[in-house]
Every structure is written in C-alpha cells, then in structure tokens.
Amino acid sequence: MKRALLFFFLLMPITFPADLKTAPDVKAVEQEQKPPPHLETEAKPTGSEKLKEVPDKTKKKIELINKKLDSIVFDLVDLENVTPFTAVDYFHSKSFGFDPVKTGINIMLLNDFSKPGTVTPVITIREKNISVGSLLKKLCDQASLNMKIEPYSVVIGRNIPVYDMAMSPLSKGKCSKIIIDEINLRGAKIKDIVVHLTERSIEHDEDEENKGLNVFVDEKIEVPGVSLTLDDIPIGEVIRYICILLDLKYEVKENTVILYKDKKTQP
C-alpha cells in the first residue's frame, strides 16, 4: 500500500488544497481558543467495548482495532497547543511507522470546529513510549470529546451518531465491496468530492462488467469544505463520514448514491 499523503491528486482532474503540514516529533503550534470550561463531556475508555449483539465479522474488525490501540507505541510525542484535527492527522500518519504490521490505524474526527460560533479546543501532549490508545484518551480528556471504536476506524467527536452497520445501505453492495486504499481531503468542496469518489470507485471496483458507483450531490446546497484522511476503507464508510461532517442525507439506488440536504435543516 502506498504510503504518501495521496499525491494522486496530481493525476486527478480535481485538486484539494493542502492546509495542514505535520512532521514526526516536531512541535506544531496553533493559536486557538480553549474549550468552554462548562463543557464536561466524559471521554470513553479505549479498552475493549461491549460487543453484545454485534455480528461476528464486525466484532472481529473492532477487536483488531482495539489490539492496534495497544500494540502501536510511539517513542516520542511532542505536541503543544494544537487542534484535535492536527493531533488526529499526526497520530494517523505516524501510526504506520510504529505498527508491527505497517497498516496503521484510521482515526476519524467528526466535529467541524470551523463552524461559526464553535470554539476550537487545543491540546498539549508530551509523552515517551506511549500507545495510540493512551494518546487518544489524553486527547479526548483535554478536548472534552468522546471516542468509539467502529469496524474501520476510531471515531472521535462530541456527539457520535448511533450507527447500525447491518441496516445501512452504505454497508451493502458496491458501497462495501469497493475499498479505497487512501483518501486525503483538505478543505475539499462537495462538488469536487463526488466527482473524485466516482472516479476512485471505478479505479478500485473489481467488477469488470459494471464498474464503479455514481455519486451525485444536489448542486443547490452550500456546505463547508471537508478535511479527512483514511486508508483501506470501504467507499460507503467514506461517504457516511462526509455526510456526518456536512450534515447531509444520502439515498442509495443500486449503484448510485445521491447526497442532499434535509429540507428541515436548511436555513
């Protein structure tokens, strides 16, 4: 698997501007406001979650991520006054080098702290020989965030939606079979994202007769840009996370996925 922050954008008809640079063991300083003191959301523990009534296949994926949280140990972490997004991006990129099997771990930050009126928390972590699980626990404690282990990633956010993977149309058909090796978005516009996802789905679909998904979005909607980094993940999961970040709805019709804004939530 390629290990670059997706320079494939040079080969695509669309580009996503970079707004973040991280380097191992280098201090990243960002001047942001701290979270409001009255917010006391408790971070969830990083140990094994309750897996009752969870399908065996899903349970095994969650158990694998829990093992990675313990087995991936960083020799040094030195972050000062950085946003959760910077920390998550740093932990994700650094995890590949310290993972015994070199596949890393996906970490999905659901909150968009750039929304008007939202205070962006900052964190400081200086540790040696510390596991990813312990690092994420410290991040959640400092930023008043919760954490949940999902089959393909560790999800962090203040309000993590309940997700029934077995019932979701995004976990069936091509949405689950097409695995995207790497996706790295930085402030990407939704109109560009759907084109990109359609093209990536064709690239990674093993169905020679009917390749790829058609991903569309209502052209009338206006939403912020999206930033996320994920590896080896079904395209349906990528679409789901994008919808959560942008507060969008989705409709799946065979090999077509349509993204739209719920009329009730529009201004």
KOLPAVO-230629 format. One record per residue (C-alpha): residue in three letters; x, y, z. Coordinates in steps of 0.25 Angstrom, whole numbers, padded with zeros to 4 digits, always signed. Last residue first. Example, Ala and Ser with C-alpha at 12.3 -4.5 7.8 and 13.67 -1.06 7.14 Angstrom:
2
SER+0055-0004+0029;ALA+0049-0018+0031;
This chain:
267
PRO-0127+0111+0027;GLN-0127+0097+0023;THR-0129+0086+0034;LYS-0143+0083+0031;LYS-0140+0082+0016;ASP-0130+0071+0018;LYS-0118+0074+0010;TYR-0115+0064-0001;LEU-0105+0053-0005;ILE-0109+0043-0016;VAL-0102+0030-0017;THR-0104+0021-0030;ASN-0100+0007-0032;GLU-0114+0001-0027;LYS-0121+0013-0022;VAL-0115+0019-0010;GLU-0120+0031-0003;TYR-0112+0040+0006;LYS-0114+0051+0016;LEU-0105+0063+0019;ASP-0100+0069+0032;LEU-0087+0073+0026;LEU-0078+0065+0035;ILE-0088+0053+0036;CYS-0090+0053+0021;ILE-0075+0052+0019;TYR-0074+0041+0029;ARG-0084+0033+0022;ILE-0078+0035+0009;VAL-0065+0030+0014;GLU-0071+0018+0020;GLY-0078+0014+0007;ILE-0065+0015+0000;PRO-0060+0004+0008;ILE-0047+0007+0016;ASP-0032+0004+0013;ASP-0027+0017+0018;LEU-0034+0030+0023;THR-0030+0045+0024;LEU-0041+0056+0025;SER-0044+0070+0022;VAL-0057+0075+0016;GLY-0061+0089+0011;PRO-0073+0096+0017;VAL-0087+0094+0011;GLU-0096+0100+0001;ILE-0107+0092-0006;LYS-0112+0095-0020;GLU-0104+0085-0027;ASP-0111+0073-0020;VAL-0100+0063-0020;PHE-0096+0051-0028;VAL-0088+0038-0027;ASN-0089+0028-0038;LEU-0082+0016-0033;GLY-0072+0007-0040;LYS-0070-0003-0051;ASN-0081-0011-0057;GLU-0075-0022-0066;GLU-0061-0023-0059;ASP-0066-0023-0045;GLU-0053-0022-0037;ASP-0056-0007-0034;HIS-0044+0001-0029;GLU-0042+0010-0041;ILE-0057+0012-0043;SER-0059+0015-0029;ARG-0048+0025-0029;GLU-0054+0033-0041;THR-0068+0033-0034;LEU-0061+0038-0021;HIS-0054+0049-0028;VAL-0066+0054-0035;VAL-0074+0054-0022;ILE-0062+0061-0015;ASP-0061+0072-0025;LYS-0076+0076-0023;ILE-0074+0075-0008;LYS-0063+0085-0008;ALA-0049+0080-0002;GLY-0044+0087+0010;ARG-0032+0077+0011;LEU-0036+0063+0006;ASN-0027+0050+0007;ILE-0033+0037+0003;GLU-0024+0024+0002;ASP-0027+0010-0002;ILE-0041+0011-0005;ILE-0049-0002-0004;ILE-0060-0005-0013;LYS-0068-0016-0007;SER-0076-0009+0004;CYS-0082+0002-0005;LYS-0082-0007-0016;GLY-0093-0016-0010;LYS-0096-0013+0005;SER-0091-0005+0016;LEU-0096+0009+0010;PRO-0110+0003+0011;SER-0109+0003+0026;MET-0116-0008+0034;ALA-0104-0016+0037;MET-0096-0004+0041;ASP-0105+0001+0051;TYR-0099+0014+0055;VAL-0102+0023+0067;PRO-0097+0037+0064;ILE-0084+0042+0071;ASN-0087+0055+0078;ARG-0074+0061+0084;GLY-0065+0054+0074;ILE-0055+0043+0072;VAL-0057+0031+0063;VAL-0046+0020+0063;SER-0047+0014+0049;TYR-0051+0002+0041;PRO-0061-0006+0049;GLU-0064+0005+0059;ILE-0058+0008+0072;LYS-0064+0020+0079;MET-0058+0032+0086;ASN-0064+0044+0093;LEU-0058+0058+0093;SER-0055+0068+0104;ALA-0043+0074+0097;GLN-0033+0070+0109;ASP-0039+0057+0112;CYS-0041+0053+0098;LEU-0027+0056+0094;LYS-0022+0048+0106;LYS-0030+0036+0103;LEU-0025+0037+0089;LEU-0011+0037+0094;SER-0014+0025+0103;GLY-0020+0017+0091;VAL-0008+0021+0082;SER+0001+0015+0092;ILE+0012+0023+0099;ASN+0027+0021+0099;LYS+0030+0036+0102;GLU+0020+0047+0105;ARG+0018+0062+0103;ILE+0003+0065+0099;THR-0003+0079+0098;ILE-0017+0081+0094;VAL-0025+0092+0087;PRO-0041+0093+0087;THR-0047+0100+0075;VAL-0059+0109+0080;THR-0071+0108+0070;GLY-0079+0120+0068;PRO-0078+0119+0053;LYS-0074+0105+0048;SER-0059+0103+0048;PHE-0059+0093+0059;ASP-0065+0082+0050;ASN-0066+0070+0059;LEU-0065+0056+0053;LEU-0051+0053+0055;MET-0048+0040+0049;ILE-0035+0032+0053;ASN-0031+0021+0044;ILE-0020+0012+0049;GLY-0006+0008+0043;THR-0004-0003+0033;LYS+0011-0006+0036;VAL+0009-0020+0042;PRO+0016-0016+0055;ASP+0010-0002+0054;PHE+0021+0009+0058;GLY+0023+0014+0044;PHE+0009+0013+0040;SER+0004+0020+0053;LYS+0011+0033+0050;SER+0001+0037+0039;HIS-0011+0035+0048;PHE-0005+0041+0060;TYR-0002+0054+0053;ASP-0015+0055+0046;VAL-0022+0053+0059;ALA-0013+0063+0066;THR-0015+0074+0055;PHE-0030+0071+0055;PRO-0031+0072+0071;THR-0024+0086+0070;VAL-0010+0088+0074;ASN-0005+0096+0087;GLU+0008+0088+0088;LEU+0010+0074+0082;ASP+0023+0066+0086;VAL+0021+0051+0084;LEU+0032+0041+0085;ASP+0035+0026+0084;PHE+0021+0024+0079;VAL+0014+0010+0083;ILE+0004+0003+0073;SER+0001-0010+0080;ASP-0010-0005+0090;LEU-0018+0003+0080;LYS-0015-0007+0070;LYS-0022-0018+0078;ASN-0034-0010+0080;ILE-0034-0008+0064;LEU-0034-0023+0063;GLU-0045-0025+0073;ILE-0054-0016+0065;LYS-0051-0023+0052;LYS-0054-0037+0059;LYS-0067-0031+0065;THR-0072-0027+0051;LYS-0070-0041+0045;ASP-0076-0047+0057;PRO-0089-0039+0056;VAL-0091-0030+0069;GLU-0102-0034+0079;LYS-0092-0032+0090;LEU-0079-0025+0087;LYS-0077-0017+0099;GLU-0064-0009+0096;SER-0050-0014+0098;GLY-0041-0003+0105;THR-0040+0012+0100;PRO-0049+0018+0110;LYS-0060+0028+0107;ALA-0057+0043+0109;GLU-0066+0050+0118;THR-0073+0062+0113;GLU-0070+0073+0123;LEU-0073+0086+0116;HIS-0074+0097+0126;PRO-0060+0102+0124;PRO-0062+0106+0109;PRO-0052+0099+0100;LYS-0038+0106+0098;GLN-0037+0117+0088;GLU-0027+0115+0076;GLN-0013+0119+0073;GLU-0007+0107+0066;VAL+0007+0102+0070;ALA+0012+0089+0064;LYS+0025+0083+0071;VAL+0032+0073+0062;ASP+0033+0059+0066;PRO+0028+0054+0053;ALA+0024+0064+0043;THR+0011+0071+0040;LYS+0006+0080+0030;LEU-0008+0085+0028;ASP-0016+0094+0019;ALA-0014+0086+0006;PRO-0023+0090-0006;PHE-0031+0079-0012;THR-0029+0077-0027;ILE-0038+0072-0038;PRO-0036+0065-0051;MET-0027+0054-0044;LEU-0013+0051-0046;LEU-0007+0061-0038;PHE-0017+0058-0027;PHE-0010+0044-0026;PHE-0001+0051-0017;LEU-0008+0044-0006;LEU-0001+0047+0007;ALA+0009+0036+0003;ARG+0010+0022+0008;LYS+0005+0014-0004;MET+0000+0000+0000;
